[in-house]
Amino acid sequence: MREGELFERFLHLVRTLRGPRGCPWDRAQTHRSLLRFVLEEAYETAAAIEREDDRELEEELGDLLLQVALHSVLAEERGAFTPARVLETAAEKIIRRHPHVFQEAKVEDAREVLARWEDMKAREKGETPRSFRRQPWLPALLEAADIQRQASRVGFDWPWAQEAWEKLKEEEEEFRRAWREGRREEVAEELGDFLFALVNVARLLGLEAEEVLKRANEKFHRRLSSMEEEARARGRDLQGMTLEELEELWQRSKARERNRRRNSGFGGEENQKNQEQRGVRGDEQERTGEPGS
């Protein structure tokens, strides 16, 4: 079946779900009630990409596409716009934002593409080409990185991660001073400045702070679950154990993880080489990143 026919069939399924004989749950949904599902599916798609799992990615992209179709059909029911118009608008934007591909414009490199993209985007939104914008709906770490990239485009940026690291140490000392002196109102502000500076270091290393923290969360949860399993195997409960006993379980969990990595080859020479390539000139990678919509 051709792609166009498949998409028409997909939309028909969604319209059926929303129809008189459809699913009560789907019929009850609104744009706002579905908001959390858009975010969840986007994050699950990102997780599949992070895990480099093609089968999972195929499924999650379908789930994400379902959210696009649901919102498009909801808008169609309200008389706002149609699914066809969503596709037309997206196609028009791709063509308009890529004159170096679909017209005769010339560009030197990816950096110039990004600069032109931002200029066109600003004009379309009635902003000046260098207007700074916030995206408060983003998770805080992603928003911080986005603001920093905007500052970088006008030259307000550290040239290398090492300089940003020195600024991080300065923010750390200001936080410690407020903490020591008991200035409670300033503690939260200084901690926020410290976190913002830490995101900057990650960005200049070519890392996405949101992804890095997600991986750390996953690692901690995995090790905590491993501790719980071992405690149960001993007939114990974590809540009844001393801090020393918990620390022993933690170290054993870490050791098991290291052994699994060695046995599976994960984290070996090739992986280390890939990590180094990502970080050596991370600042250049982030400055020439894919533009937003």
Phi, psi and omega in degrees: 000138182288158184301317180298320179293321178297319181291321176298318178296320180298314178297323178299319178298317181293318178295326177294318178301325183273351186282178183303326181256020183275202183275128179303323180293311181298322181293335183276351188280153175232172176305315184290320181292335180272355186304313182298329181286326175300313181295316181299314182292325177296317180291323178293325175296316179298321180295321178295322177295315180299322181278354180055042181254103185294321180295318178293320180298319177303315181292315183292325176297324176296318178296322179293321178297325177299320178295319177299315181294317180300313181294324179294318179292320176302316179294323177298318179296327180278351183079018182278306177198169184248163173303324179298321180292327176300314180294319180297316181297318179296317180295317179299319180294318179302314181294314183295322184275356179235059180295339178284350177253314187259354176229205186256006182296150179243141175227152182274317185201182182296328180296319179291323176302314181297316180297316179294321179302312182295322178297313180296319180298317180296316180297319180297328181268004179074023179255167171285153184305334183250020177298138175265135183232151173257151173235076189295347178282347178285153169304150189304319182293320177293320179296318179301314180297322179295316178298318180295322178295322178297318178296322181297327183292340176256012176090002180269084187198159172282141181290328182221163180296329182299319178295321177294327178295321177297321176295323178299318179295325176295317179294324178299317180295322178295322176295314181299321181295315179297322180293312181299321185274001175070025178274083190300322182294330182273340182301312181297318180297315181292325177294321176298318178298320180297314180296320179298317179293325179294321176299323179297318178299313179301315181301316182287345173270002181080021180248148175263114186303323179299316180291320180298315180292323177301316180295322178295319177300315181297318180296315180297317180297319180297316180290322178297319178296322178295320176300316181296319179297317180293321178298318179296322178297334178270000182077025183242167175239136182304322184297335181264008184262154178282166179298323179296319179293320178296320179297322177298315179297321179299313181295323178293322177297317178297318181296318178298321180295318178298319180295319178297320180296318179296318182290327182271346183088354180295134179083010181285197187299317182294318179296320179297320179297319179297318179297319180295320180295327179291325189264338187301311179236051182300328181297322178291321180298315183289332181284341179247026182292168181295129180293156179276176184276000000 
